Amino acid sequence: MKKTVNVSQTYPRLTVYSEENYRGRSRIYRGNTGLRNLDNILGGVESLRFFSTSSNATLVVFTRPNFQGGFRVFRGNTNLRDLDDLIRGDDVESLISTNQRLTLAEIRAIRRDRSLPSGYNLV
């Protein structure tokens, strides 16, 4: 007899806010997640909190939708109170939140292929 186990992935936990400084409406995402277009969430995401119990946790923010354009990598817990002008003067338009340590080569492959590895939730 096989036993089915449902696993609830708690971390990382990404909370996005509709206004700067963690204000306004919010939405929480758990587990490995890719947010394809921040303008389509809460009418636009302006700040975020990224939390994980893993030191390998990675948050990658991109200047264009669909994980395109320039990017910036954060390791471990990260709070960003304003996503405007965050990457060399450009706003954040998409992001990846994961408990894994993504290498620069892996991030560039995601950007090139416009797709996430298996096991990610795509929003």
N, C-alpha and C positions, 0 to 999 in steps of 0.2 A: 504494500500500500504506500503510495507516494503522498507526501505531506506538502501542501502548498503553503508557502510563507509569503506574506505581504510585508515588504520593507518600506517604511516611511522614512524618506531621507529628510533629516532635519536641517542639516548644514550643507552648504553655507545658507545663511539667511540674508536676503537682500530686501531692504525696505526702500521703496521709491516714493518721493513726495512731489506734489504738484506745484509747490512753491519753494523758494530758496529757504535756507536755514531750517530745514526739516519741518516745514509748516504746510498747511493745506491738506488736501486729501492724500491718502497713502494707500499703498498696496504692497503686500509681502509675497515674495517668491522664495521657495525653498528648493534646495538641491541644485544640481548643475543646470544653469539656465542661460539662454541667449535671448536678449530683447532686441529684436530686429529693427524697430523704429520707435524711439522714445516719444515722438510726437503723437503716436497712436495710443499712448497709455496715459490715462488721467488728463487728457488734453495737453500733455507735455510734461516731462519729468524735469524738475529743476534742481533737486538735491537727492542724496541717497545715503544710506548706511549699509555697510557690508560687514557681516559678522560670521566668523567661523572659529571652530575650536582647533583647526589645523593650521600650522604655520605655512603649509604649502598652498593654502587657498589663494586663488588668483582672481583679480578683477581687472578686466581689460575694457577700456572705453575707446570708442572710435569716433572720428569726426564726421562720418557719413553713415546713412542707414545701411543695413545688410552687412555689417562688419567690414565696411570699406573705409578708405581714406587713411589719415594718420591715426596712430593709436598711442595710448599710454597704459603702462602696466603697473598695478598695485599689488603687493603681496601682503597677505594677512588682513587683519581688521582695518577697515578704511571708512572714514566719514568724509563726504564731499558736500559742503554746504551750498555750493553754487557751481552748476555744470556749464555756465556760460564762460566762454574764452578759456577753457581749461587746458586745451591742447594747442599750444603755439598760437593762441588767439582764436581758435575755433571752438564751437560748442560741441558737446557730446550728443551724438545722434543715435548710437546703438552701443550695446555692451554685452560682455560675457561674464558670468559669475560662476565660479567653479571651486570645488574643494581640491582639485588637482593642481599641480604645479605645471602650468602651461609654459613651454619654452618659446623663445622668440620665433624659432623655426615653425613650431606648431601654430602660433598665432598668424604668421605670414601665410601658412597653408590654408587656414580658415579664411583669411582675407582673399586669397587667390581663388579658392573654390566656392566661396560664399556659402559654405555649409559647415555645420558643427559636427564634432565626432558623435558616434552613437552614445546613447545614454543621457543626452541633453534634452531639456524641454525647450522648445522654440516658441517664443511668443511674438 
